[in-house]
Amino acid sequence: MNEKNADRRVRKTKNLLKKGLIDLMKERSFRDITVKELADYADINRGTFYLHYKDVFDLMEQTEHELMEQIISIFKKYNPHELSQSPRPIYADLFSAVQENAGLCRVLLSSNGDIAFLTKFKTTIYEECLSHWSELNAGKSDIRQEYFASFILSGYIGLIQLWLENGMAVSTDELADMGEGFILKGIRSILPV
């Protein structure tokens, strides 16, 4: 078998395992899912599972890591000075990333999710926001930046959770527009014109 086919098979197997993990987490915590159960669900043998992961925790950690890398790469592609005028582009990309990973995000942010992931998710976005704002303020730290980051982050997480709970009925563009409006206009964004 050539290397390209082997890589494709590895990706397919890993995707089956991730999908199985997500499906099983809809019912219960990942801590209660066994390798045997996951392998049976993905229709592979346990030996194949162990070729790729040490255990279910390792699968979960790698899956979360891939998502976090995707989020970080979004922050890295934007210039903070451009975003100070309009944060909409980064919101659109972040919401698109959540949409691409909707099943995973839905379970990770649910009661069956991994609380450590939510902490990592918040910390990563918080640090990226502070980094961007620090650059805008010529490296000067301001306690207001920390509070603003915390405020924005809580709102962002809330938007994502509600959006996922509502079946992503609003488009990523509409959600990005809302997010930008909430940040730039505050309460005025929901008052009648």
Backbone as JSON Lines, residues from 0, in Angstrom:
{"i":0,"aa":"M","n":[0.85,-1.17,0.0],"ca":[0.0,0.0,0.0],"c":[0.89,1.23,0.0]}
{"i":1,"aa":"N","n":[0.53,2.22,-0.83],"ca":[1.37,3.41,-0.86],"c":[1.09,4.31,0.34]}
{"i":2,"aa":"E","n":[2.01,5.25,0.55],"ca":[1.95,6.11,1.73],"c":[0.7,6.99,1.74]}
{"i":3,"aa":"K","n":[0.27,7.46,0.57],"ca":[-0.91,8.32,0.48],"c":[-2.16,7.57,0.95]}
{"i":4,"aa":"N","n":[-2.32,6.32,0.52],"ca":[-3.46,5.52,0.95],"c":[-3.4,5.23,2.44]}
{"i":5,"aa":"A","n":[-2.2,4.99,2.95],"ca":[-2.04,4.73,4.39],"c":[-2.43,5.96,5.19]}
{"i":6,"aa":"D","n":[-1.99,7.15,4.73],"ca":[-2.36,8.39,5.41],"c":[-3.86,8.61,5.39]}
{"i":7,"aa":"R","n":[-4.48,8.3,4.26],"ca":[-5.93,8.46,4.14],"c":[-6.64,7.52,5.11]}
{"i":8,"aa":"R","n":[-6.15,6.3,5.21],"ca":[-6.77,5.34,6.13],"c":[-6.6,5.77,7.58]}
{"i":9,"aa":"V","n":[-5.44,6.32,7.91],"ca":[-5.2,6.81,9.28],"c":[-6.16,7.95,9.58]}
{"i":10,"aa":"R","n":[-6.29,8.9,8.65],"ca":[-7.21,10.03,8.85],"c":[-8.64,9.53,9.02]}
{"i":11,"aa":"K","n":[-9.02,8.56,8.19],"ca":[-10.38,8.03,8.25],"c":[-10.63,7.36,9.61]}
{"i":12,"aa":"T","n":[-9.67,6.57,10.06],"ca":[-9.81,5.9,11.36],"c":[-9.89,6.92,12.49]}
{"i":13,"aa":"K","n":[-9.03,7.91,12.48],"ca":[-9.05,8.94,13.52],"c":[-10.38,9.71,13.5]}
{"i":14,"aa":"N","n":[-10.87,10.01,12.31],"ca":[-12.16,10.71,12.21],"c":[-13.31,9.86,12.74]}
{"i":15,"aa":"L","n":[-13.27,8.55,12.45],"ca":[-14.29,7.65,12.99],"c":[-14.26,7.63,14.52]}
{"i":16,"aa":"L","n":[-13.07,7.61,15.07],"ca":[-12.93,7.59,16.52],"c":[-13.4,8.91,17.14]}
{"i":17,"aa":"K","n":[-13.07,10.01,16.52],"ca":[-13.52,11.32,17.02],"c":[-15.04,11.42,16.94]}
{"i":18,"aa":"K","n":[-15.6,10.99,15.82],"ca":[-17.05,11.03,15.68],"c":[-17.71,10.13,16.73]}
{"i":19,"aa":"G","n":[-17.13,8.95,16.94],"ca":[-17.67,8.05,17.95],"c":[-17.61,8.68,19.34]}
{"i":20,"aa":"L","n":[-16.5,9.31,19.64],"ca":[-16.36,9.98,20.95],"c":[-17.42,11.06,21.1]}
{"i":21,"aa":"I","n":[-17.61,11.87,20.08],"ca":[-18.61,12.94,20.14],"c":[-20.01,12.35,20.32]}
{"i":22,"aa":"D","n":[-20.34,11.32,19.54],"ca":[-21.66,10.7,19.64],"c":[-21.9,10.11,21.03]}
{"i":23,"aa":"L","n":[-20.9,9.44,21.57],"ca":[-21.06,8.84,22.9],"c":[-21.12,9.9,24.0]}
{"i":24,"aa":"M","n":[-20.44,11.03,23.79],"ca":[-20.47,12.11,24.78],"c":[-21.81,12.82,24.8]}
{"i":25,"aa":"K","n":[-22.64,12.62,23.81],"ca":[-23.98,13.19,23.84],"c":[-24.81,12.52,24.93]}
{"i":26,"aa":"E","n":[-24.39,11.31,25.3],"ca":[-25.12,10.53,26.3],"c":[-24.5,10.61,27.69]}
{"i":27,"aa":"R","n":[-23.16,10.73,27.74],"ca":[-22.49,10.74,29.05],"c":[-21.09,11.32,28.95]}
{"i":28,"aa":"S","n":[-20.48,11.51,30.1],"ca":[-19.16,12.11,30.18],"c":[-18.11,11.24,29.49]}
{"i":29,"aa":"F","n":[-17.12,11.88,28.88],"ca":[-16.06,11.11,28.21],"c":[-15.29,10.25,29.2]}
{"i":30,"aa":"R","n":[-15.3,10.63,30.47],"ca":[-14.61,9.85,31.5],"c":[-15.23,8.46,31.7]}
{"i":31,"aa":"D","n":[-16.49,8.32,31.27],"ca":[-17.2,7.06,31.42],"c":[-17.17,6.2,30.15]}
{"i":32,"aa":"I","n":[-16.47,6.67,29.13],"ca":[-16.4,5.95,27.86],"c":[-15.14,5.1,27.83]}
{"i":33,"aa":"T","n":[-15.28,3.84,27.48],"ca":[-14.13,2.93,27.46],"c":[-13.59,2.79,26.03]}
{"i":34,"aa":"V","n":[-12.35,2.34,25.94],"ca":[-11.73,2.11,24.63],"c":[-12.52,1.04,23.88]}
{"i":35,"aa":"K","n":[-12.91,-0.03,24.56],"ca":[-13.67,-1.11,23.92],"c":[-14.97,-0.58,23.33]}
{"i":36,"aa":"E","n":[-15.67,0.19,24.12],"ca":[-16.94,0.75,23.66],"c":[-16.74,1.67,22.46]}
{"i":37,"aa":"L","n":[-15.72,2.49,22.51],"ca":[-15.43,3.42,21.42],"c":[-15.0,2.66,20.16]}
{"i":38,"aa":"A","n":[-14.15,1.67,20.33],"ca":[-13.71,0.86,19.18],"c":[-14.89,0.13,18.55]}
{"i":39,"aa":"D","n":[-15.76,-0.44,19.38],"ca":[-16.96,-1.1,18.85],"c":[-17.84,-0.12,18.09]}
{"i":40,"aa":"Y","n":[-18.02,1.06,18.65],"ca":[-18.86,2.08,18.03],"c":[-18.29,2.5,16.67]}
{"i":41,"aa":"A","n":[-16.96,2.63,16.59],"ca":[-16.3,3.04,15.34],"c":[-16.08,1.86,14.41]}
{"i":42,"aa":"D","n":[-16.41,0.66,14.86],"ca":[-16.26,-0.56,14.08],"c":[-14.8,-0.82,13.69]}
{"i":43,"aa":"I","n":[-13.94,-0.68,14.69],"ca":[-12.52,-1.02,14.53],"c":[-12.14,-1.89,15.72]}
{"i":44,"aa":"N","n":[-10.98,-2.53,15.64],"ca":[-10.57,-3.31,16.8],"c":[-9.76,-2.43,17.75]}
{"i":45,"aa":"R","n":[-9.67,-2.88,18.99],"ca":[-8.98,-2.07,20.01],"c":[-7.51,-1.86,19.66]}
{"i":46,"aa":"G","n":[-6.9,-2.84,19.03],"ca":[-5.5,-2.69,18.63],"c":[-5.3,-1.5,17.71]}
{"i":47,"aa":"T","n":[-6.24,-1.31,16.79],"ca":[-6.17,-0.16,15.89],"c":[-6.29,1.14,16.68]}
{"i":48,"aa":"F","n":[-7.17,1.16,17.66],"ca":[-7.29,2.35,18.51],"c":[-5.94,2.68,19.14]}
{"i":49,"aa":"Y","n":[-5.29,1.65,19.7],"ca":[-4.02,1.86,20.4],"c":[-2.86,2.21,19.48]}
{"i":50,"aa":"L","n":[-3.03,2.03,18.18],"ca":[-2.0,2.5,17.24],"c":[-1.95,4.03,17.21]}
{"i":51,"aa":"H","n":[-3.08,4.66,17.56],"ca":[-3.2,6.11,17.43],"c":[-3.28,6.85,18.77]}
{"i":52,"aa":"Y","n":[-3.82,6.2,19.78],"ca":[-4.05,6.86,21.07],"c":[-3.72,5.93,22.23]}
{"i":53,"aa":"K","n":[-3.28,6.52,23.33],"ca":[-2.98,5.72,24.53],"c":[-4.26,5.26,25.21]}
{"i":54,"aa":"D","n":[-5.25,6.15,25.25],"ca":[-6.52,5.87,25.9],"c":[-7.53,6.92,25.45]}
{"i":55,"aa":"V","n":[-8.72,6.88,26.01],"ca":[-9.77,7.83,25.63],"c":[-9.35,9.25,26.0]}
{"i":56,"aa":"F","n":[-8.65,9.41,27.12],"ca":[-8.18,10.74,27.53],"c":[-7.21,11.32,26.5]}
{"i":57,"aa":"D","n":[-6.36,10.47,25.95],"ca":[-5.41,10.92,24.93],"c":[-6.16,11.36,23.67]}
{"i":58,"aa":"L","n":[-7.16,10.59,23.26],"ca":[-7.99,10.96,22.11],"c":[-8.65,12.31,22.37]}
{"i":59,"aa":"M","n":[-9.21,12.46,23.56],"ca":[-9.88,13.71,23.91],"c":[-8.89,14.88,23.9]}
{"i":60,"aa":"E","n":[-7.74,14.67,24.48],"ca":[-6.73,15.72,24.55],"c":[-6.27,16.15,23.16]}
{"i":61,"aa":"Q","n":[-6.01,15.17,22.28],"ca":[-5.57,15.5,20.92],"c":[-6.66,16.2,20.13]}
{"i":62,"aa":"T","n":[-7.9,15.79,20.32],"ca":[-9.04,16.41,19.64],"c":[-9.19,17.85,20.09]}
{"i":63,"aa":"E","n":[-9.11,18.08,21.39],"ca":[-9.2,19.43,21.93],"c":[-8.03,20.29,21.44]}
{"i":64,"aa":"H","n":[-6.84,19.69,21.4],"ca":[-5.65,20.42,20.97],"c":[-5.79,20.9,19.52]}
{"i":65,"aa":"E","n":[-6.32,20.05,18.66],"ca":[-6.52,20.43,17.26],"c":[-7.48,21.61,17.15]}
{"i":66,"aa":"L","n":[-8.54,21.6,17.93],"ca":[-9.49,22.69,17.92],"c":[-8.84,23.98,18.43]}
{"i":67,"aa":"M","n":[-8.08,23.88,19.5],"ca":[-7.42,25.06,20.05],"c":[-6.39,25.63,19.08]}
{"i":68,"aa":"E","n":[-5.68,24.77,18.38],"ca":[-4.72,25.24,17.37],"c":[-5.43,26.01,16.26]}
{"i":69,"aa":"Q","n":[-6.59,25.53,15.88],"ca":[-7.38,26.21,14.85],"c":[-7.8,27.6,15.35]}
{"i":70,"aa":"I","n":[-8.23,27.69,16.61],"ca":[-8.64,28.98,17.2],"c":[-7.45,29.94,17.26]}
{"i":71,"aa":"I","n":[-6.32,29.45,17.73],"ca":[-5.12,30.3,17.84],"c":[-4.69,30.8,16.47]}
{"i":72,"aa":"S","n":[-4.76,29.94,15.46],"ca":[-4.35,30.36,14.11],"c":[-5.24,31.49,13.59]}
{"i":73,"aa":"I","n":[-6.49,31.52,13.99],"ca":[-7.39,32.61,13.59],"c":[-6.9,33.93,14.18]}
{"i":74,"aa":"F","n":[-6.56,33.91,15.47],"ca":[-6.06,35.13,16.1],"c":[-4.77,35.61,15.45]}
{"i":75,"aa":"K","n":[-3.9,34.67,15.09],"ca":[-2.6,35.02,14.52],"c":[-2.71,35.67,13.15]}
{"i":76,"aa":"K","n":[-3.79,35.42,12.44],"ca":[-3.87,35.95,11.08],"c":[-4.36,37.4,11.02]}
{"i":77,"aa":"Y","n":[-4.77,37.96,12.16],"ca":[-5.31,39.32,12.16],"c":[-4.36,40.31,12.82]}
{"i":78,"aa":"N","n":[-4.34,41.5,12.25],"ca":[-3.59,42.62,12.81],"c":[-4.5,43.32,13.83]}
{"i":79,"aa":"P","n":[-4.05,43.46,15.08],"ca":[-4.88,44.1,16.11],"c":[-5.35,45.51,15.73]}
{"i":80,"aa":"H","n":[-4.56,46.26,14.97],"ca":[-4.95,47.62,14.59],"c":[-6.17,47.6,13.66]}
{"i":81,"aa":"E","n":[-6.22,46.64,12.79],"ca":[-7.39,46.51,11.9],"c":[-8.63,46.14,12.71]}
{"i":82,"aa":"L","n":[-8.48,45.25,13.68],"ca":[-9.61,44.78,14.48],"c":[-10.15,45.85,15.41]}
{"i":83,"aa":"S","n":[-9.32,46.84,15.76],"ca":[-9.79,47.89,16.67],"c":[-10.91,48.71,16.03]}
{"i":84,"aa":"Q","n":[-10.93,48.77,14.71],"ca":[-12.0,49.48,14.0],"c":[-13.22,48.58,13.81]}
{"i":85,"aa":"S","n":[-12.96,47.32,13.56],"ca":[-14.06,46.38,13.34],"c":[-13.61,44.96,13.71]}
{"i":86,"aa":"P","n":[-14.13,44.42,14.83],"ca":[-13.77,43.05,15.21],"c":[-14.54,41.98,14.43]}
{"i":87,"aa":"R","n":[-15.44,42.41,13.55],"ca":[-16.29,41.47,12.83],"c":[-15.54,40.36,12.09]}
{"i":88,"aa":"P","n":[-14.44,40.68,11.37],"ca":[-13.77,39.61,10.63],"c":[-13.29,38.45,11.51]}
{"i":89,"aa":"I","n":[-12.75,38.76,12.66],"ca":[-12.27,37.68,13.52],"c":[-13.45,36.9,14.11]}
{"i":90,"aa":"Y","n":[-14.54,37.62,14.42],"ca":[-15.73,36.92,14.9],"c":[-16.26,35.97,13.84]}
{"i":91,"aa":"A","n":[-16.33,36.43,12.6],"ca":[-16.83,35.57,11.53],"c":[-15.99,34.3,11.41]}
{"i":92,"aa":"D","n":[-14.66,34.45,11.48],"ca":[-13.79,33.27,11.39],"c":[-13.93,32.36,12.6]}
{"i":93,"aa":"L","n":[-14.03,32.95,13.78],"ca":[-14.19,32.13,15.0],"c":[-15.51,31.37,14.98]}
{"i":94,"aa":"F","n":[-16.59,32.04,14.59],"ca":[-17.88,31.36,14.53],"c":[-17.88,30.28,13.44]}
{"i":95,"aa":"S","n":[-17.18,30.53,12.34],"ca":[-17.06,29.5,11.29],"c":[-16.31,28.28,11.8]}
{"i":96,"aa":"A","n":[-15.26,28.51,12.6],"ca":[-14.51,27.39,13.18],"c":[-15.4,26.58,14.13]}
{"i":97,"aa":"V","n":[-16.2,27.27,14.9],"ca":[-17.14,26.57,15.79],"c":[-18.14,25.78,14.96]}
{"i":98,"aa":"Q","n":[-18.63,26.39,13.88],"ca":[-19.6,25.71,13.02],"c":[-18.99,24.45,12.39]}
{"i":99,"aa":"E","n":[-17.74,24.55,11.93],"ca":[-17.04,23.39,11.35],"c":[-16.91,22.26,12.37]}
{"i":100,"aa":"N","n":[-16.79,22.63,13.63],"ca":[-16.59,21.66,14.71],"c":[-17.8,21.63,15.64]}
{"i":101,"aa":"A","n":[-18.98,21.85,15.07],"ca":[-20.19,22.01,15.88],"c":[-20.45,20.84,16.82]}
{"i":102,"aa":"G","n":[-20.35,19.63,16.31],"ca":[-20.61,18.46,17.16],"c":[-19.67,18.42,18.35]}
{"i":103,"aa":"L","n":[-18.39,18.64,18.08],"ca":[-17.39,18.64,19.14],"c":[-17.64,19.78,20.12]}
{"i":104,"aa":"C","n":[-17.85,20.98,19.6],"ca":[-18.07,22.13,20.48],"c":[-19.33,21.95,21.33]}
{"i":105,"aa":"R","n":[-20.36,21.4,20.71],"ca":[-21.62,21.19,21.44],"c":[-21.4,20.28,22.65]}
{"i":106,"aa":"V","n":[-20.68,19.18,22.45],"ca":[-20.47,18.27,23.58],"c":[-19.44,18.8,24.57]}
{"i":107,"aa":"L","n":[-18.42,19.5,24.07],"ca":[-17.4,20.02,24.98],"c":[-17.96,21.11,25.88]}
{"i":108,"aa":"L","n":[-18.92,21.87,25.39],"ca":[-19.5,22.95,26.17],"c":[-20.77,22.52,26.9]}
{"i":109,"aa":"S","n":[-21.08,21.22,26.85],"ca":[-22.26,20.69,27.53],"c":[-21.87,20.16,28.91]}
{"i":110,"aa":"S","n":[-22.87,19.67,29.63],"ca":[-22.61,19.11,30.96],"c":[-21.78,17.83,30.88]}
{"i":111,"aa":"N","n":[-21.76,17.15,29.73],"ca":[-20.93,15.95,29.56],"c":[-19.53,16.28,29.07]}
{"i":112,"aa":"G","n":[-19.27,17.54,28.83],"ca":[-17.99,17.98,28.31],"c":[-16.88,17.91,29.34]}
{"i":113,"aa":"D","n":[-15.75,18.39,28.93],"ca":[-14.55,18.4,29.76],"c":[-14.37,19.81,30.32]}
{"i":114,"aa":"I","n":[-14.56,19.96,31.63],"ca":[-14.44,21.28,32.25],"c":[-13.03,21.84,32.05]}
{"i":115,"aa":"A","n":[-12.05,20.98,31.97],"ca":[-10.68,21.44,31.73],"c":[-10.58,22.07,30.35]}
{"i":116,"aa":"F","n":[-11.34,21.56,29.37],"ca":[-11.34,22.15,28.04],"c":[-11.89,23.57,28.09]}
{"i":117,"aa":"L","n":[-13.01,23.75,28.78],"ca":[-13.6,25.08,28.87],"c":[-12.61,26.06,29.48]}
{"i":118,"aa":"T","n":[-11.89,25.62,30.48],"ca":[-10.86,26.47,31.11],"c":[-9.77,26.79,30.11]}
{"i":119,"aa":"K","n":[-9.28,25.78,29.36],"ca":[-8.25,26.02,28.34],"c":[-8.75,26.95,27.25]}
{"i":120,"aa":"F","n":[-9.98,26.73,26.83],"ca":[-10.61,27.53,25.79],"c":[-10.66,29.0,26.21]}
{"i":121,"aa":"K","n":[-11.16,29.22,27.43],"ca":[-11.25,30.59,27.96],"c":[-9.87,31.21,28.11]}
{"i":122,"aa":"T","n":[-8.94,30.47,28.67],"ca":[-7.59,30.99,28.9],"c":[-6.92,31.35,27.59]}
{"i":123,"aa":"T","n":[-7.04,30.5,26.59],"ca":[-6.41,30.75,25.29],"c":[-6.96,32.03,24.66]}
{"i":124,"aa":"I","n":[-8.27,32.15,24.61],"ca":[-8.87,33.33,23.99],"c":[-8.56,34.58,24.82]}
{"i":125,"aa":"Y","n":[-8.6,34.45,26.13],"ca":[-8.28,35.58,27.03],"c":[-6.86,36.07,26.75]}
{"i":126,"aa":"E","n":[-5.91,35.16,26.69],"ca":[-4.51,35.54,26.45],"c":[-4.32,36.15,25.07]}
{"i":127,"aa":"E","n":[-5.0,35.6,24.07],"ca":[-4.89,36.15,22.71],"c":[-5.47,37.57,22.67]}
{"i":128,"aa":"C","n":[-6.6,37.78,23.33],"ca":[-7.19,39.12,23.38],"c":[-6.25,40.1,24.06]}
{"i":129,"aa":"L","n":[-5.71,39.71,25.21],"ca":[-4.79,40.6,25.93],"c":[-3.55,40.9,25.08]}
{"i":130,"aa":"S","n":[-3.06,39.92,24.37],"ca":[-1.91,40.12,23.51],"c":[-2.21,41.16,22.42]}
{"i":131,"aa":"H","n":[-3.4,41.03,21.82],"ca":[-3.8,41.97,20.77],"c":[-3.93,43.38,21.35]}
{"i":132,"aa":"W","n":[-4.59,43.5,22.5],"ca":[-4.82,44.82,23.07],"c":[-3.54,45.44,23.59]}
{"i":133,"aa":"S","n":[-2.64,44.62,24.08],"ca":[-1.35,45.12,24.55],"c":[-0.59,45.73,23.39]}
{"i":134,"aa":"E","n":[-0.68,45.08,22.23],"ca":[-0.01,45.6,21.04],"c":[-0.61,46.96,20.64]}
{"i":135,"aa":"L","n":[-1.93,47.09,20.79],"ca":[-2.58,48.36,20.46],"c":[-2.16,49.47,21.42]}
{"i":136,"aa":"N","n":[-1.85,49.1,22.65],"ca":[-1.48,50.08,23.69],"c":[0.02,50.15,23.9]}
{"i":137,"aa":"A","n":[0.77,49.84,22.87],"ca":[2.24,49.91,22.91],"c":[2.82,49.15,24.1]}
{"i":138,"aa":"G","n":[2.25,48.01,24.39],"ca":[2.8,47.15,25.43],"c":[2.42,47.54,26.85]}
{"i":139,"aa":"K","n":[1.66,48.62,27.0],"ca":[1.26,49.07,28.34],"c":[0.1,48.21,28.83]}
{"i":140,"aa":"S","n":[0.26,47.72,30.03],"ca":[-0.79,46.92,30.63],"c":[-1.76,47.83,31.38]}
{"i":141,"aa":"D","n":[-3.01,47.49,31.31],"ca":[-4.05,48.28,31.97],"c":[-5.04,47.29,32.55]}
{"i":142,"aa":"I","n":[-5.4,47.46,33.81],"ca":[-6.33,46.54,34.47],"c":[-7.66,46.49,33.71]}
{"i":143,"aa":"R","n":[-8.03,47.59,33.06],"ca":[-9.28,47.61,32.29],"c":[-9.23,46.61,31.14]}
{"i":144,"aa":"Q","n":[-8.05,46.39,30.56],"ca":[-7.93,45.41,29.49],"c":[-8.29,44.02,30.0]}
{"i":145,"aa":"E","n":[-7.83,43.69,31.19],"ca":[-8.13,42.38,31.77],"c":[-9.63,42.22,32.01]}
{"i":146,"aa":"Y","n":[-10.26,43.24,32.56],"ca":[-11.69,43.17,32.82],"c":[-12.48,43.13,31.51]}
{"i":147,"aa":"F","n":[-12.03,43.92,30.54],"ca":[-12.7,43.92,29.24],"c":[-12.58,42.55,28.58]}
{"i":148,"aa":"A","n":[-11.4,41.96,28.64],"ca":[-11.19,40.62,28.07],"c":[-12.11,39.61,28.73]}
{"i":149,"aa":"S","n":[-12.22,39.67,30.04],"ca":[-13.09,38.74,30.77],"c":[-14.55,38.95,30.37]}
{"i":150,"aa":"F","n":[-14.95,40.19,30.25],"ca":[-16.32,40.55,29.87],"c":[-16.63,40.04,28.46]}
{"i":151,"aa":"I","n":[-15.76,40.33,27.52],"ca":[-15.95,39.91,26.13],"c":[-15.96,38.39,26.02]}
{"i":152,"aa":"L","n":[-15.04,37.75,26.73],"ca":[-14.93,36.3,26.67],"c":[-16.2,35.62,27.16]}
{"i":153,"aa":"S","n":[-16.73,36.09,28.29],"ca":[-17.97,35.5,28.82],"c":[-19.11,35.67,27.82]}
{"i":154,"aa":"G","n":[-19.18,36.84,27.2],"ca":[-20.21,37.06,26.2],"c":[-20.02,36.18,24.98]}
{"i":155,"aa":"Y","n":[-18.79,36.03,24.56],"ca":[-18.47,35.19,23.39],"c":[-18.87,33.74,23.66]}
{"i":156,"aa":"I","n":[-18.51,33.23,24.82],"ca":[-18.87,31.84,25.18],"c":[-20.39,31.7,25.23]}
{"i":157,"aa":"G","n":[-21.05,32.69,25.83],"ca":[-22.51,32.66,25.89],"c":[-23.15,32.66,24.52]}
{"i":158,"aa":"L","n":[-22.63,33.48,23.61],"ca":[-23.13,33.51,22.23],"c":[-23.0,32.14,21.58]}
{"i":159,"aa":"I","n":[-21.83,31.54,21.73],"ca":[-21.58,30.22,21.13],"c":[-22.53,29.18,21.71]}
{"i":160,"aa":"Q","n":[-22.66,29.16,23.02],"ca":[-23.51,28.14,23.65],"c":[-24.96,28.29,23.21]}
{"i":161,"aa":"L","n":[-25.48,29.52,23.21],"ca":[-26.86,29.73,22.79],"c":[-27.05,29.39,21.32]}
{"i":162,"aa":"W","n":[-26.07,29.78,20.5],"ca":[-26.13,29.49,19.07],"c":[-26.17,27.98,18.83]}
{"i":163,"aa":"L","n":[-25.32,27.23,19.52],"ca":[-25.3,25.78,19.37],"c":[-26.6,25.15,19.89]}
{"i":164,"aa":"E","n":[-27.09,25.64,21.03],"ca":[-28.35,25.12,21.6],"c":[-29.52,25.36,20.65]}
{"i":165,"aa":"N","n":[-29.49,26.48,19.93],"ca":[-30.57,26.82,19.0],"c":[-30.36,26.23,17.61]}
{"i":166,"aa":"G","n":[-29.45,25.28,17.51],"ca":[-29.23,24.59,16.24],"c":[-28.57,25.44,15.17]}
{"i":167,"aa":"M","n":[-27.81,26.45,15.59],"ca":[-27.1,27.35,14.67],"c":[-28.06,27.95,13.64]}
{"i":168,"aa":"A","n":[-29.25,28.35,14.11],"ca":[-30.29,28.89,13.24],"c":[-29.88,30.22,12.61]}
{"i":169,"aa":"V","n":[-28.98,30.94,13.24],"ca":[-28.48,32.21,12.74],"c":[-27.18,31.93,11.99]}
{"i":170,"aa":"S","n":[-26.96,32.58,10.87],"ca":[-25.73,32.36,10.1],"c":[-24.52,32.92,10.85]}
{"i":171,"aa":"T","n":[-23.34,32.45,10.48],"ca":[-22.12,32.96,11.11],"c":[-21.96,34.45,10.82]}
{"i":172,"aa":"D","n":[-22.39,34.91,9.66],"ca":[-22.31,36.34,9.34],"c":[-23.22,37.16,10.25]}
{"i":173,"aa":"E","n":[-24.45,36.68,10.45],"ca":[-25.38,37.39,11.34],"c":[-24.84,37.42,12.77]}
{"i":174,"aa":"L","n":[-24.29,36.29,13.2],"ca":[-23.75,36.2,14.54],"c":[-22.55,37.14,14.71]}
{"i":175,"aa":"A","n":[-21.7,37.21,13.69],"ca":[-20.55,38.13,13.73],"c":[-21.03,39.58,13.79]}
{"i":176,"aa":"D","n":[-22.07,39.89,13.02],"ca":[-22.63,41.25,13.07],"c":[-23.16,41.56,14.47]}
{"i":177,"aa":"M","n":[-23.87,40.61,15.06],"ca":[-24.39,40.8,16.42],"c":[-23.24,41.03,17.4]}
{"i":178,"aa":"G","n":[-22.24,40.16,17.33],"ca":[-21.1,40.27,18.25],"c":[-20.43,41.62,18.14]}
{"i":179,"aa":"E","n":[-20.21,42.06,16.91],"ca":[-19.58,43.37,16.72],"c":[-20.48,44.48,17.27]}
{"i":180,"aa":"G","n":[-21.77,44.38,17.01],"ca":[-22.71,45.38,17.53],"c":[-22.72,45.43,19.04]}
{"i":181,"aa":"F","n":[-22.68,44.26,19.67],"ca":[-22.68,44.22,21.14],"c":[-21.43,44.89,21.7]}
{"i":182,"aa":"I","n":[-20.31,44.66,21.05],"ca":[-19.05,45.23,21.53],"c":[-18.99,46.74,21.27]}
{"i":183,"aa":"L","n":[-19.3,47.14,20.06],"ca":[-19.12,48.54,19.7],"c":[-20.26,49.45,20.17]}
{"i":184,"aa":"K","n":[-21.48,48.9,20.31],"ca":[-22.62,49.73,20.65],"c":[-23.25,49.4,22.0]}
{"i":185,"aa":"G","n":[-22.88,48.26,22.57],"ca":[-23.46,47.88,23.86],"c":[-24.97,47.76,23.79]}
{"i":186,"aa":"I","n":[-25.65,48.26,24.82],"ca":[-27.11,48.14,24.93],"c":[-27.82,48.82,23.77]}
{"i":187,"aa":"R","n":[-27.19,49.84,23.18],"ca":[-27.83,50.54,22.05],"c":[-28.04,49.61,20.87]}
{"i":188,"aa":"S","n":[-27.29,48.5,20.8],"ca":[-27.43,47.58,19.67],"c":[-28.75,46.83,19.66]}
{"i":189,"aa":"I","n":[-29.45,46.8,20.79],"ca":[-30.73,46.07,20.84],"c":[-31.94,46.99,21.0]}
{"i":190,"aa":"L","n":[-31.69,48.29,21.16],"ca":[-32.81,49.23,21.32],"c":[-33.39,49.59,19.95]}
{"i":191,"aa":"P","n":[-34.7,49.91,19.92],"ca":[-35.3,50.31,18.65],"c":[-34.63,51.59,18.14]}
{"i":192,"aa":"V","n":[-34.58,51.69,16.83],"ca":[-33.92,52.84,16.21],"c":[-34.78,54.07,16.29]}
